[in-house]
Amino acid sequence: MVISDRRKGTSGVKKGRGAVAFDGLFLSAIKEELSYWLGSRVDRIYQPDKDTVILHLRKAREIKKLLISAHAEYCRIHFTEVHFLNPLEPPLFCMVLRKHLHGATLAGVEQPGLERVLKLLFHASDELGRPMERHLVAEIMGKHSNLLLLDPAGPTIIDALRRYTHTVSRYREVLPGKEYVPPPHQDKKDPRGLGEKIAQVIWQEPLDKPLKEALVERLDGIGPLTAGEILFRAGLPADITPQDCGEYEAARLHQALEEVLALSLPPSWEPTVVKDPHKGVLAFAAFDLKQFTGLPRERFSTPSQACETFYEEKRARNSVISEKRSLTHLVERELKRCLKKEALQAETVASAAEASRFRVYGELIMANIYRLEKGQRYFTVENFYEPGSPEITIELDPALTPAENAARYFQRYQKAKNAAQKASEQLKETREEIAYLNSIIQALEMADSLEDLKEIREELIRAGYLEATHQKKKGAQAPPQKAFKPLEVISSDGFTILIGKNNRQNDFLTLKVAHDEDIWLHAKDVPGAHVIIRTQGKEVSPRTLEEAAGLAAYFSRSRQAGRVAVDYTLAKNVRKPPGARPGMVLYNNYRTIYIEPISPNMLVTAATGSGEESTGRPTTR
C-alpha cells in the first residue's frame, strides 16, 4: 500500500488518541525548555524499544534525560524521569547515534515555524578529532513520526529510526545516503505574526464550516485542543461558524489567540494535565485548559513534566485495558470450552435413566427364557416392572441364544451405568471449574491496576491456563512474593473493612488475615469478593455491617442488581476444603442480609462525616 506524507491539520492523530494535544504550539514550549540546555554534552544514548530513543544530556554536574518517541500514538519529545529497561544488545540505529553523537555538544534547537518538527544541532568530532556537525530531526507527526540523523552538508540522511522507499511514500525516500527532504510544507499562517488579520483568515473559509476546524486547518501549530481553548477563552460557542462571526467576534478571537500564544512561553506558561475521575487523563497543554470546567487538573513547573505525566498515565491505563482484554479473552475461551463440556456430560448423565431399560430387557428375557429359542428377532412379553404389566416388545439378535441376548443387555446397562457415574463425577468437576472461571472474570472486572492483573495472571499460570513467560535457571532462587494489597476502607463508625479483589487476595484475607471473631461477608451464590470487618474485639455496629454488605454486593457479579443477598458469619466458620480452587470456601452458621450495592466512593463520603446514612435498607434472616 502506498501512503504519502501529506498531513491534514496539525493533530496528526485521530480523535480520542492521547497525542492530539502534542501540536506545534506545545512543541514550541518544549523547544524553549530545551534551549536552557544548550551547551550540554551527550553523555549516553539508549534505545529501550523500537520507537524510543533516550539521550542523557550533561551540563556541569546535572544530567537530564531527553526522550524522543516516534510511536504512532505516543509520539513526543520531552525530558523524562522514568527509568527504562534497555535491551542487552543495542539496536542498529542506537549504535549509529552513539558513533556520531556521543560526546557531542547541543549547540542549537530549531523549529520551522510552528511545525511539529524539532531539529537538534550538535557539534561533534569524527574519529580523527576533526570538528563536524550533526543534526537530529524529530518529526512528531502521529503515524508518520520519525527520528533522523543528518549530515547538514547535504543535508544527507545518515540513518533513520524508520527507513522507507518510494513504494511506501511517493513524496520522499528515507534511506541512508539519500538527501533529506523535509515533510511537505503546509499552506498555513503563523499565528504569532497574524495579529488582527485573523479575521481575514477565517472569512476566507466556507461560511458554514465550523470555526474550530478552520483554525486547525489555516493556523500553523494549532491543534484541535488548542483551537477549542481559543474559542472557549473568546467566549464563543464551540460550534460557531465564520458566517456567525462579525467584527466583535473576530476581535475576541484575536484577543484569545494572543493570550494562548503568550501563555505557551516562559515565564507565563502554566503546564497543566486535565483528568477525569473515571476516564483518567484527558488532555495536557503548556497553559491552563479552562475549557474543561469542573474537572480536576494538575499543574507542573515545566511542559516536560506535564507531558510525561499525561503519557505515562495514558500508557499505564492502556496497558491495563490491553492486559485485561487479553486475560478476559483467555478466560472466556476456557469458559466456553467448559460450558460445551458440561452440556455433553449432563447429556451422558441423563442417558443413565434410559439405560435402566436395558436391565429390564435382560431380566424379562431371563424370566421368560423357557419360552424363547435361538433365531428369534423379537418377542412380546408382559412388563411386570410397570403398573398394569403392559406388553412390551424386545428386540433380539437371532445369532445369539436367549441367555446371550440377556447378557448383552446386561452389559449395555452396566456400560451405560459406569459411563454415567464417571460423567457425573466429571460434571461436578466441570461445574466447579465453571464457577472458578466465573470468579476470575469477576476479578478481572474489578481489577484497575497492572498489579491486580499481574496477580490474576500468576493465578492463571498456577492453575495451568497460562504458561510462565520465563524459566527458572538452575540453582536460582525464586523471586520473593510481593505482599497482597487488598482494598482497605474505613466504615462510618471507624471499623476497618478489607476487600479481596481476586481469588488469591480472597484466600489471603480469609485464611491468613482474618481473626476468628472478625466478620466475613460474601455475595450469596455468585462470584465476588471476600469482605472482612476487623472487629478487634468490639461489637460491630449495624451501620458498619450494612456498609460492608453493600461493598460485598458491589464487588460481586450482582453489582447491577437493585438488592443483593449477602451472607455473613464469623471468620472462624469459614474453611477451605482440601484441594479446592483459589477463592473457593465453605461456611456455616451464617445469616443473610439483603442490601443495595455501595461503591467505596459512597462509603468514603459517609466516613468523612457528611452525616449521610448507607443507601441500603437491609433485611436479615
N, C-alpha and C positions, 0 to 999 in steps of 0.2 A: 504494500500500500504506500502511495506517495503522499507525503504531507509537506506543507510549506511552512515557512517561518513567519507568515503573516499573522498578526495578532490583532484581535478586535478589542478595543478598550485597553484598560490597564490592569484589570483584575487578574487576567491570565489563568484564573481557576474558576471552575463552575461554582454557582451559588451554593452555599452550605459548607464549602471547604474552608479550613482554617486560614490558608494563605491568602484569602481575599483581602485581608487587612494589610498585607505587605505590598502597598503600592509605591509608586515612585516618590511620593512625599515622605513616607516613612523611611524609605531608603536614604533620602537626603538627611534625615535626622541621624541615621547610623553613620553616614559619611562625616557629619560633624563630630560625632563621638570618636570615630576613628582618627580624625585629624589631631586629637590630643596625643596620639601615639606615633606621630611622625618622628623619625629618628630612632625608633626601636629596631631591634635586630631579631631576625627569625632564629629562635633557639632550637625548636624541634618541630617536626612535621609528622602528622599521623593521618591515616585514613581508616577510621573504625569500620566503615561499611562502604558499599559501592557508590553511595550518593554523597558522602560527607567527608570533608577534609578539615583538620584542626591544625592551626598554626599557633605555636607558642611565641608570643612577642615579648622580648625582654627589654626593659628600659630601666637603667640603673639596677636596683635590686628587686624591682617589681616585675612580675610576669603576668601577662593576660593571654587567655586562650581565645582565639578567633575562630568561630565556627562558620563554615561555608557549606550549605547544603543545596544540592540540585535535585532533591526529591520532588516528585511531581506535586505532592500535596503539601509537604513541609519545606518548600524551597525558601531559603532565607540566608542572611548573613548577620552575625552579631557576636559580641563577646559572650562567653559561656563559663559557668562554674560547674557544670555537670562533668562527672568522671565517666569517660567512655572506655569500654574494653576494646583493645586493639588486637587484630589477628596476629598469629605467630609469624606469618610471612607477609610483609607489606605488599600491597598491590603495585602493579607496574607504574600507574600514574603517581602514586606516592613516592616511588623511587626516583622518578623524573623530577618531581618537585624538590626532593631532598638534594639532588645533584645540582640544581640551578638556584635554589633559594636558601639553602641552609647557610646561615651566617650573613644573609643579605640584610640591607637596611631599608626600612619602609620610608620612601622619600616623598611620596605623594599619594593622594586619593582623588580620583576624578569621577564625576558622574555627568554624562552628556545630558544637559537639560535636567528634566525630572524623569528620565527613562529609568527603567528597572535594570540598569546595567551599572556596575561599580568596577572601576579599574584601579588596582593597587599597583603603584610604581615602586620598583625595588632597584637599589644599587647593589650590585654583587660583583664577584670576581670569578674568572674562569680558572681552569686547572693550573695555568701558568701565573696566576695572580694578577692578570690584566683586568682592569675595570670593565664592567658590562652592565647593561640594563635589561631588566626583565619585567614584563607586565603580567599580572594575574587578573583575568577578567571574570567577574562573577555575573552571569546573566540570570536574573531572578524572574523567570517567566513561566511559572507553572510547569506544565508537562514539557515545555521546551527549554527548561532551565539547563544550564551547563556551566562548567568552570574550565577556562582555557589558559594555558601558559603560552605567552607570546614573546618572540624576539621583536622588539619595536622597530628594528631596522627595516623590516619588510612593509608592514608588520607580517611576520610569518608565524604560523602555529607550530610550536614545539611539541605540544601534546594537549589532549583534552580529556576531561572526565568521561565524556561521551563522544565517540567518533561516529561520523556517518557520511555517506556519499550522496550523490545526486539521485540515487534510487530512493532515498528517504526524503530529501529536501531538494526541491527544484531551485530554491533560492541560493543555497551555498553548500559547499562541502566543508566538513570539519575533520581534517586529517593532518597528521604531522607533515610539515613541509609545504602545506598549502598556504596561500595568502589569507590572512584573516579578513573576513567580511563581516562588519557589524550587523546586528539584527536590522531588518528594514526600518527605515525612519517612518514615523507616523506623522501624518499631517495634523499636528495638534499645536495649540498655542501654549506657550509657557505662562502659567497663571501669575508668576511673580512679577512680570512686567506688563501685565494686561491692564490693570487699573480699571477705569470706568468703561473701557472698551468691551467689557464682558457683556454688556447689553447687545452690542452688535453681533457678538459670537452666538448668543442664544437665539437671537431673532433670525439668524440665518438658517436655523434648523426648521424642520417641518413644524407647523404651528400646533399640531395635535400630538407631537411626540413628548413623552414625559421629560421634564426638565432635568431630572436626575440622570437619565440616560444621556442627554445632551451634554451635561457636564463631564461625564465619563469619557464620551467619545471625542470631545472637542478640546479638553484641557489636559495638558501633559501632567502625569503624575497623580491624577485624581482618580481613585478607585471608587467603587460603589459605596463603601463605608464612609469615605471622606465626603463624597457628594451628598449623602444623606445627612451628614453632620452639618454641612454648609447650609442646606435647606432648613434644617431644624434651628440653627442659630439665627438664620434670617427670618424666622417666624413664618415660613411659607409651608403650605401643605406638601406632603410627601409626593402626591400625585399631580402636582401643578404642571402645566404645560406652558410653552412660550407664548401662546395666544392669551394666556391669563396674566402675563407679566407686562406691567407698564413701567413708567419711569420710577415710581416709588419702589416696586418690587425689584427692579434692576439695581437700585441704589442699596437696598437691603442686602441683596445678593453680593454686591461688591464689598460691602462692609463685612459680611460674614466670611467671605473668601479671604480678605486681608487678615482678619482675626485668626483664622485657622492657619494661614501661612506663617504668621508671626509666632503662634503658639507651638509650631513644629521646630523651632530653633531655640538653642540655649541663649540666655538663661530662663526664657519664658516657658519652655516645654514642661509638660506635666504628664509623663508616660503613665498610661492607665490600662488596666485589664478589666473588662466587664464580665461578670459571672452570673449565671443563672443557677439558683439553688438546686434545680432538677436536671438541667441540661449541661451544667459545667460552664467552662469558659465560652464566651460568645464572640468577643472582639477585643482588639487592642489598638492603640494609637499613641502617638507622641504627645497628644493633648487629651484633656478630659473629654470623654464622649458623653455629651449632655443628651444626646438623642435617646439613650437608654435610661429614661427616667424610672425611678422606683427600683432599679436593680442594683445589687451591691457591686462595688468596684474596689480594686486595689491599685494604689498609686506607687510609683517607683521613682528612683532618682535618675535612672538612665533608660533610654529606649531599649538597650540590650536586655536589661533585667525584665522589662515588661514583655518583650518578645519571647524570651526564654521561658518565662512563667507560662505564657499562653501556649506555646508549642509543647512544652513538657507535659502540661496538664492535658492538652488535647491528645498527645501521643499516648499518655497513660490511659486516658478514657477510651480511646480507640483500641488500645491493646486489651483492655478489659472486655470490650464488646466483641472483639475478634476471638479472644480465648473462650469467652462464654459461648459464642456461636459454635465454635469448634467442638467444645465438650458437649454442648446440648445436642448437636447433630450425632455425635457418637452414641450418647445415652439413648436418644430417641430411636436410633437404628437398632440398638440392642433390645430396647423395649418392644419394638415392632416384631423382632425375632421371637421374643418370649411370648408375646400375645398369640402369635401364629402357632407356636409350640403348645401353648395352653389349650387352644381350641382342638388340636389333634389329640392331645392326651385326655381331654374331657370327653371327646367322642369315643375313645377307647374304653374309658371307664363306663360310659353309658351303655356301651355294647355288651358289658358283662351281664346286664339284666336280660338281654335277649339270648345270651349264651346258655342261660339256665334251661332253655327249651331242649338243648342237646342232651342234657342229663335226663330230662323227662322222656325223650325219644328212646334213649338207651334202656331206661328202666321199663318202659312199656314193651320194648322188644323182648327183654328178658322175662317179663311177666307172661308173655304170650308166645314164648319160643316153641312150645309144643305145637302151635298152630301154623308155624312158618316152615318153609322149605327153601333150599338154595335155589336161586334163579328168579325169585320174585322181585319185581321192581317197586311195587307199592303194597301196602296193606293198611286196612282201616280197622281202628280199634277204639274202644271207649276210653276216654281220658279221665281216669278216676282221680286225677290230681286237681281237677276243676269241679266246681259245684255243678251238679246235674249230670256229670260224666258225659259231656258231649263227645260225639265221634270225631276222630282226628285221623288224617291220612299221613303216613310216614313213608318217605322215600327210602328205598333200599338199593344197595349195589348188588345186582344179580350175580356178580362174580364172587361174592363173599357169602359165607354161611351166616345164618341168623346171629350166632354168637359173635362172629367177626363184625357184623354190622353194628351190633350193640357196643362192642369195644371201640369201634371207630367213632361213634357218637360220644362215648365217654371221654375219649382222647381229645376230641374237638372241644368238649366242655371244659376239660382241665386246662387245655392250652389257652382258651379264652379267659378262663378264671385267673390263671397266672399272669397273663398279659394285662388284665385289668388291675390286678393287685400291684404290679410293677408300675403301671401307668398312674395309678392313684398316688404312689409314693413320689413319682416324678412330678405329678401335677402339684403336689404340695410344695415341692422344692421350686417349681417354676413360679408358683404364686408368691412364694417368699422372695424370689428374685425380682418379680414384677413390683412388689411393694418396695424393695430396696432401690430399684431403678427410679421409681416414682419419688422416693426420698432424695435421690441425687438431683433429679430435675427440680425439686423444690429448693434444694440447697443452691443450685445454680441461679434460680430466680432471685434468691436473697443475696447472692454474692455481689459485692460492689467494689471489690479491690482485687488486684493481682494476687495478693497474699491469700485471700479467700479462695480464689480459683486454683492457686498452687496447692492448697490443702486438698481440694477436691480432686485435682489431677493425681496427686500422690495416693489418694484413696483408691482411685480407679486403677492405678498401677498395682497396688497391693491386692486388689480384687481380681486382677487378671484381665481387665478390659483394655488396658493400655500397656505397651512395652516401655521400660525405662529408657530414657534418652541417653544414658551413659552407663558404662560398665565399670564395675568396681575393680580397681587394679589389685593385683596380688599383694597382700600384705598391707594394703592401705586401710586406714580406719574410716569408718562411715562418718559422714559429717554429722555434727550434733543436731538433734531435733530441736527446732525452734518451739518455744512455748506457745501454746494455743492462746488466741486472743478473742475470747467470746465477747459479744456485745454486753456492755455494762451500763445500766441506767439506775437512777435513784427514784424511788417512789415518792409520792407526795408526802408520805409520812416518814421518809428518811430511810427506808429499807433498801438494801442493795438487791437488784434484780439482774441475774445473769442469763444470757440468751445464747444458745448454741446456733451457729449459722450453717453448720454442716454436720454430717454424721460423726466425724472424728471429734469435733467440738462437743457434740451431744454426749458421746461416750465419756469424754474427759470431764465434762461438768457433772454428769450423773454418777459416775463411778469413782472419780478422783477428788473432785472439788466439794461436792455436796456432803454435808454432815447429816447424821441420822434424823435430826429434828428440823432440818430445812424442808421447805415445801417444794415439791416437784410438780410441774404442770405440763400438759401436752394436749393439743387439739385432738378430739376424740375421732379415732378410726380414719385419720387422714395423715399424710406425711407432713411433718412440721418440726419446729424447733423444740428442744427440751429447755424448759424455763425453770430457773431455781430462784426461790426467795431465801436469802440468807437471814435466818431468824435470830441467830446469836443468842438463843435462849429467851427471846422476847415473844410475846403474843402478837401475831400478825393482825393488823387492823383490817376490817372488811374492805376499806378503800384500796389498800395495797394489794389484797387478794384480787379485787376486780381489775386493777391495773395490770397485774401480772397475767391474769387470764386473758385480758384484752390483747396483751403482747403475744401470748401464745397463739391466739386466734389470728393475729396479724401476720405472724411468721409461720403460716401454715398454708396448705393448699386451699383452705376455705377462706382466704383473705377477703375475697369479693362478696362473701355471703353476708346477709344482714345480721344474723345472730349465729354464733358458733358454739357448739358443745365443747367444753374444755374439761378434761379430767384433772383432778389434783389429789395428791396424797403426800404423806411424809416420805422423804427420800429413802428411808430405811425399808420402805415397802416396794422399792423398785429393784429389780435384779436382771441380770443379763444371762440368758440360758447359754450353756456351753455350746460353742460352735456357731453362735448367732452372728449374723452380719453386723457391720458397724451401724450404730444408731438404733438397733432393734433391742427392745427390753420388754419385760413382763412386769406388771404391777398389780397390786390388790389393795383392798381396804380404801378404795378411792371414793370420792364424791364428784359430781358433775355440776359445772356452772355454765349457764347459757348467757353469752355476752357478745356485744358488738366488738369487732377488731379495733384496737387502739394502736396508732403508729407511735414510734418513740418520740417524734416531734411533739405530738399531743401531750405525751407524758411529761416531757421537759417543761412545757408550758405550765402544767399543773404543779410541777415540782418547784418552780421558781417563785411560787407564792402568788399566782394570779387569782387564786380562790376558786378556780373552775373545778367542778367535780368531774369524775370519769364519765365518759359518754355512755358506758354500758349500763343496762338495767338488768342485773343478773338475777337468775333464779337458780336454786340448787336442789339437788335430790340425793 
